[in-house]
Amino acid sequence: MHALRTLRSHGMDTELLQTVYRTVIIAKLLYASSAWWVFTTASDRRRMEASLRRAQRSELYPTDKPTLT
């Protein structure tokens, strides 16, 4: 997230920031998620969804894209 804020402060376009977020952060969250998702607790899922909502407020993740659940 720090790197994304730095890129934004240097003038990177919002669309490009969203692309970077999806290719780095979302890819890491979804990697093998079908295997480990059943082992997460409700608290874990809420924390992951909260991070996605923060990204939506920061305009890093579009609101029309699917959520983790």
N, C-alpha and C positions, 0 to 999 in steps of 0.2 A: 504494500500500500504506500509505503514511503516513496518508492521508485515512481509509482504512478502520480503521486502528488508533485514530485520533482519534475516529471515530464510535463504535467499540466502547468506548473509555474514557468516553465520555459516556453510555453505557447503551443503545446501540441493540441491538435484538434480533438474535440470530444469524440468524434467517430473513431479516430485512431486509438484513443485511450480505451474505448469500449472493446475494440479488437484485441488490444494487448491484454485487457482484463480477462476476456473470454479465453484467449489462448494460453494464458499463464495460470490464473487463479481458478477458473471454472474447470479447466482440464485437470488440475491437481485434485480438486474436490471430487470430480467424477471418475477419476482413474480407479478402476476395479471396485467402484461403489456397489455394484451388484453383489459382490462377495462380502463386503464389510457392513453394508447398510443394516442388515438384520441384527447385527451385534451392537448397534448404537442405541442409546437410551433416548427417551423423549427429550431430555435435557440437551443431549448432544445435538439432536435434530433442530431444536429451537435455536441453539447457538449458531449453527450453520445457516439457518434461515435468516437469523438476525444479521449476520455478516453480509448476506445477499441484499437485505433491505438497506443496509448502510451504503452498499455500492449503488443501489438504485437512487438513493437520496443524493449521492455524489455524482450522479449521471454517468457512472461507470458501467452499469448494467441496465439495459432498457427494461421498462416495466412490462412490456408485451412479451418478453422471453419467458420460458418456463422456469418454475422454481425447482429446487432440488428434490422436493417430494414428488 
